[in-house]
């Protein structure tokens, strides 16, 4: 089913891309757009993960990192990937204050997981484990190909629509769309990202929550993390995500701050519904129902600073 969804999404994106090409240059423009889309689809299949990681300035980390928090993050991802029977993904950190995370890659053998520095700063180790288990679940369910390819194609559609504005078109009678086509392109550019976001089923997030909770063996930790991330994300703007809204569906929580039209289409299920599902799963797993820590201190980040075994204070952030 995941492969079928991938091909269906690519077909829709290709058709939209060709439609924009037709509005720009008629039948010739449509054929050029078709060839470009075919090449772009092939390119994005092999390189979309690298594009997204570069877009967010992700940095690869390992167990030799000088910061203990990062070493714990790496160790936990390795351990959970092994427990889930997955190849070890590339483990990265994104320098961004907003707590969030995503997974990318065309298959489990070429996957990468990314956590923001804000996520490591603001969540407990158990909560970080819950979040990264969710991302590993996306890898296991092979959702990452759909997420990365559609984000790349949607971004290209938006760029093509913006580029079309330079053609003017209002007085160009040979241009099929004319002024109406120009206006349509202005509307299609932001709608392209919304199309992708709606196409990515909310059920994938629920399924990744369920599988991730089983990988981490702690549904309550993920529930707590989701509430914290939801609260913190509204107070920290994720600039790369705001500039590239077509990638919003890749994150565990919508990274857009909701101050503008970006919130028109919901890319994720309501956090409250996800939390309730996870708490119910915890009950089925025989875990006692414990309070969700995200409600503590009005969702303010912890100011505690970890220390070394000798008691000397160290920096909380991932940069040492």
N, C-alpha and C positions, 0 to 999 in steps of 0.2 A: 504493500500500500504506500509506503514512503516513497518508493521509486516512482509509482504512478502519480503521486502528488507532485513530485519534483518535475516530471515531464509536463504535467498539466499546467503548472505554474509557469514553466518556461515557454509553453505554447502561448499562454495569455500575454506574457510579457513581450514575446516576439511579435505577436499580432499588434499590440499597442505600439511597439517600436516602428513597425512597418507603416502603421496608420499615420504616425507623425511624419515619417519620411514622405508619404504620399501628399500630405498637406504642404510640405515644404517644396517638393519637386515633382509632383505628379507620379506617373507610372515609373519613370526613371528613378526618381527619389525613393520610391517604394522598393524597387529592386536593389538599389544601393543599400538601403536600410536592412533589407533581408540578408544580404551578404555580410554586412557589418554585424548584425545580430547573431548570425551563425558563428562567425569568428569569435564574437564576444562571449557567446555561451560556452564555446570550447575553451577559450582562455580562462573564463571565470571558473570552470569546473576544476582546472588545475591550479589556479592561482588566487581564487577568491579569498581563501583563508589568509594568505600572505597580505593581500590588499587590505583586509579588515584590520589585521594586527598592526600593519604599518599606519593605517588611518588613525588608530588610537594610541600609537607610539608605544606598543607593548614591548616589554623588555623580558628576555628569557632569564629565568633564575633557576638555581639548583641548590643542593644541600650544602654547598660551600659558601653561600651568601653570609656576610658578616652579621646580619640581623637575625636574632633568634626567632622572631615572629615569622619571618620569611622561611627560615629553615623548617619550622613546624608546619607551615602551609605546604611546602614541597613534600615533606615526609608524609603528610596526611593524604595528599593527592596520589602519591605513589602507592601507598598502602591500600587505599580504596579502589584504585584502578586494578590492582592485583586481585583484590577480593572479588571484583566484578568480572574478572576474566577479560580485562581489556588491555591492549597494548599501552605502554606508557605514553601519555600525550606530552606534547611540549607544554611546559608550565611557564606562564608569563605573568607579569604585573603591569598594570596600566597606571601611570602617574596621574591620578584624578581623585579629587577629594570626595566625589560622590560615591557612596558604597554601592557597588554593583559587580556583576560578573557575567561572562558568557563563554560559550564553547564554539569552536569553528573547525572546519576541515571537511574534506570530501568523504572521508571514511574513518573508522576507528584507527586504522594504521597511520593516518596522516592528520590526526586531530591535535588541537591545541586548546587549552583552557586559559582563561584570563580573569584575574581578580584585580579590582582597583585598589590603590593604596588606601583609599578611604574605607574599603571593606575590611582590610586587615587592621586598620586603626580602631574601628568602631565596634567590631563584633568580637565575641569571645571565640576561643579556639573551637569549641563544639559547634558554634553557629557557623563559623567559616567552613568547618567540615560538612555541615548540612548543605550549605550553598554549593560547595564544589561537588558534592555527591549528586546534586541536582544537575549540574553541568555535565558530569560524567554520564548521567542517565540520558541526556540528549545525545551524547556520543554513542552510547550503547544502542539507543533507538534509531540511530542514523538520521536524526533530525538536522544535523549540522550542515549537510550538503544543501538541503532546501533553504536553510536560513542564509547561508553565505552566498549562494548563487543568485537567489532572488534579490538580495540586498544589492549585489553588484549590478544586476540588470536594471533594477529600479533606479539606481543612482544614474546609470547611463541614460535612461529615458528622461529623467529630469534635466540632465545636462543638454541633451539633444533639443528638448523643448525650449530651454533657455537660449540655446544657440540660434534657434529659429527666429527669435525676436529680432536678430540683427538683419534679417532679410526684409524687414518692413512688411511688405505684402499688401498693404491697403490699396495701393494703386497698381499692383502687378496683376493684370488680368489673366496671365498664364498660370499664375499660382492657383491651384485648385481651391484652396481654402479662402483666399483673399483675406479681408479683414475679419470675417467670421472665423476663419481657420486660425488666424493669429490669436484671437481672443480664446478660442478653444484650447490652443497650446498653452496659454497662460494659466488656464484652469487645470489642464492635464498634468502639468509639471508637479504641483503639490499633491494632486490626487494619486499619482503613480505610487508614491510611498504609502499612501493609505490603502491602495489596492493590495500591495504586498502584505501589509500588516494584517488586513482582514483575511487574506488568503491563508495565512499561517493559523491553523486552527487552535483555539484556546485549549482544546482537549490535549494538545501536546504538552502544554504546561502542567496540566493536572497529572498526566501520565509521567512526566519527568519528576514531578513532586513525589509521586508514589514510588517510582523506582529508586529515586535518589534517597528517599527516607529509608528504604530497605537496604541500600548500599551502605549508608552511614549507620543504620540500625538505630536511628533516633529521629522520629518524625517531629518531636517537640522542638528540637534544636533548629530544624528548618523553619518551623512555624514561627519561632521567636525571631529568627533572622529575617524572615519576610516582613514582619511587622516593623522591625528596626529599619530595614532598608527603605521601606515605603515611607516612613516618617522622615528619615534623613534625606532621601532623594529629592524631596520637595524643597529642601533648604539649600541644596548645592546644585548649581547648574552644570550639566555635562556638556561643555561647549562642542566637542566633536559630534556628539549625538544630536544636538540641536541643529548643527550644520548638515547632518546626514540622517534625517529622520527615517529613511528606509531601513536603517540598521537597528531601529529601536526594538523590534521584535526579538532580536538575538539575546537581549539581556534578561536576567531573571526577574527584574522589575522594570517597568517602563522608565527609561532614563530621562524622558522629556518632562520638564517641570510643570506642564499643563497651563502655562500662563497665556498661551495663544491658541491658534487653530490646531496645533499639533495634537491636542487632546480630543479632536473630533472623532477619531477612530480609535477604539481601544485595542491595543495590541496584546493585552494580557487579561486573564480573568481577574475579578475583584479579589484583592488580597484577603479580605475577610472570608470569602468562600474557600480559598485555598487553605487558609489557616484551619477552618473548621474541618475540612476534609483530612488534613494531616492529624489533627487532634483525634478524630474518629479512628484513623488508622493506628495511632498510638494505642488507643483503647483495645483495638482488635489484636494488637501485638502484645497485649498484657502489660502495657506500661501504665503507671499511675498518672492521672491527669494532673499536671503541674502548671502553675501560672506561667504565662508567656512573659519573658523578661523584657520584651520590647515595650511594655506598658510602663516600665519603671522610669522615673526621672523625666517624664514628658519627652521621651525619646532623645535625650541629650547624650552625646558621645562621652564615653568614659575618659577621664583625665589621668587615669593611673598610668604609671610608666613602668614597664617591666625591668627587672634587674638581672644581672648576671649571677651565677652561683656564688660569687664573692660578695654580692650585695651591692655592687656598683650599678648605678642607674645607666640605662641605655636608651637610645632613641626608640620611640614606639613605631615610627614610620618605617617603611621597607627600604629606605635609602641609607640606613645606618646612622 
